[in-house]
Amino acid sequence: MTASIVYKGDLRCECTHVQSGTLIETDAPTDNRGKGERFSPTDLLCVSLSTCMITTMGIRASDMQIDLSNTRIDITKHMLSEPRRIGKIEIVAHMPAIEIAEKDQKILQKIGDNCPVIKSLHPDLEVVIEYKWN
């Protein structure tokens, strides 16, 4: 089992990662009857995508003797209605201020652009990724 989720009522869930015991709470967004006091499930999908990208890039970067520490990723989620779903995710990855050869940048970007989460998304979901190398 990966996780255990308890619906706490009032559109909030408590999610426990079984292996580590780490907790995440979710809340419905304010535009869908929620309080917006926690990440929404659709927010977590965007966060999952971005963390998968940088994690898989980090694995490869480590093999290449490149440290991607302090990379910051900004995410913008665009919702659609009928049916209500994420229509577009915009990701801007602000890469660390270190010298990385252009060929290595391309290798790492290809890894990020093909992470397991992005390959699991529906093809109708538009994903726009920008890498800003300092």
QUIMO-V320283 format. One record per residue. N is the residue number from 1. SS is DSSP state (~ for helix, > for strand, _ for the rest). D_LAST is the distance of its C-alpha to the last C-alpha in whole Angstrom. Layout:
<<N/SS/D_LAST> <N/SS/D_LAST>>
This chain:
<<1/_/41> <2/_/37> <3/>/37> <4/>/40> <5/>/40> <6/>/43> <7/>/43> <8/>/44> <9/>/45> <10/_/44> <11/_/41> <12/>/39> <13/>/39> <14/>/38> <15/>/37> <16/>/37> <17/>/35> <18/_/38> <19/_/37> <20/_/35> <21/_/37> <22/_/34> <23/>/34> <24/>/33> <25/>/34> <26/>/34> <27/>/35> <28/_/36> <29/_/34> <30/~/36> <31/~/36> <32/~/38> <33/_/41> <34/_/38> <35/_/37> <36/_/34> <37/_/34> <38/_/32> <39/>/29> <40/_/31> <41/~/32> <42/~/30> <43/~/27> <44/~/27> <45/~/27> <46/~/24> <47/~/23> <48/~/24> <49/~/22> <50/~/19> <51/~/20> <52/~/21> <53/~/18> <54/~/16> <55/~/19> <56/~/20> <57/~/17> <58/~/17> <59/~/20> <60/~/19> <61/~/16> <62/~/19> <63/~/21> <64/_/18> <65/_/18> <66/_/14> <67/_/14> <68/_/12> <69/_/13> <70/_/12> <71/_/10> <72/>/12> <73/>/14> <74/>/15> <75/>/19> <76/>/21> <77/>/24> <78/>/27> <79/>/31> <80/>/33> <81/_/37> <82/_/40> <83/_/39> <84/_/37> <85/>/34> <86/>/30> <87/>/30> <88/>/26> <89/>/23> <90/>/19> <91/>/16> <92/>/13> <93/>/11> <94/>/8> <95/_/6> <96/_/6> <97/_/5> <98/_/7> <99/_/8> <100/_/9> <101/_/12> <102/~/12> <103/~/15> <104/~/14> <105/~/11> <106/~/14> <107/~/16> <108/~/15> <109/~/14> <110/~/18> <111/~/19> <112/~/17> <113/~/19> <114/_/22> <115/_/23> <116/~/26> <117/~/26> <118/~/25> <119/~/27> <120/~/30> <121/_/29> <122/_/32> <123/_/31> <124/_/32> <125/_/29> <126/>/26> <127/>/22> <128/>/19> <129/>/16> <130/>/13> <131/>/10> <132/>/6> <133/_/4> <134/_/0>>
